[in-house]
Amino acid sequence: MPELPEVETIARKLRKPLVGRTITAVEICWPRTIAAPSPTEFERQIVGQTVQAVGRRGKFLVLQLSEGATLLVHLRMAGQLLLKSSVSPPGKHVRVVFTLDDGSTLRFRDQRKFGRMWLVDDPQVVLGKLGPEPLADDFTPQVLARLIGRRSGMLKPLLLNQSFLAGLGNIYADEVLFRAGLHPRRKADSLNETEVTQLYHAIRQVLEEAITGQGTTFDGVYQQVNGSSGAFQDSLQVYRRAGKPCPRCGTPIERTTVGGRGTHFCPHCQPVP
């Protein structure tokens, strides 16, 4: 579930406590969490390295380490990164524990076991196929227009395609399309210049507002590094609001399936193409 706003929130919250800290030990409780290299080699390489920077690319958390390697973490459906003291009980579903030189621990909890970690010399091996960053300075309406001009599929699956645009998932794709007034089944190549610009601003606005709200929490799946929830779920306008009145026009929000994903929209504000 964690999408760009949640991963960005985690990166910001980890930056101060992690940068400058050295990893003194790692415990791998579920080996398949480590995608590359082997768990044994992962442990050998990462112990003794110091965290130099904490960032994000799409839905990936990116930790740059002192010996030139990069630790990439993808939370997938239910992964959580939590900072705890070393004396805290391990808790359920903890898959990897990093012990730091100040006595704290960074714990990767993942009930569904979908999350993965990579320790790589070149992060582009994993990140190279990702599309543009939607909040980057060089992502402009003109860039989005060029990207859309090459596509003919429906907007909702296109926004979920990480090679098209990095970071959007089901929650924010629904919110973006509502904000832009575009039906999720609308064909990308049918958008005019004004609609592309509306879509561009909707993408930026929704993601920035969600980051300000420190992410969206449903059913306790996403948590910040201190275990607290996000707050943006209180600001959602269509996602998980089927049957409730549209905040713009009062028409009941509908739920359908588009590209195999549950999709929420207002049939009045987002007219059928």
Secondary structure, DSSP 8 states (H G I E B T S, - for coil): ---HHHHHHHHHHHHHHHTT-BEEEEEESSGGGEEES-HHHHHHHHTT-BEEEEEEETTEEEEEETTS-EEEEE-TTTEEEEEEETTS---TTEEEEEEETTSEEEEEEETTS--EEEEES-THHHHTT----TTSTT--HHHHHHHHHT--SBHHHHHH-TTTSSS--HHHHHHHHHHHT--TT-BGGG--HHHHHHHHHHHHHHHHHHHHTT---STT-S--TTS---SGGGG-SSTT-TTSB-TTT--B-EEEEETTEEEEE-TTTS---
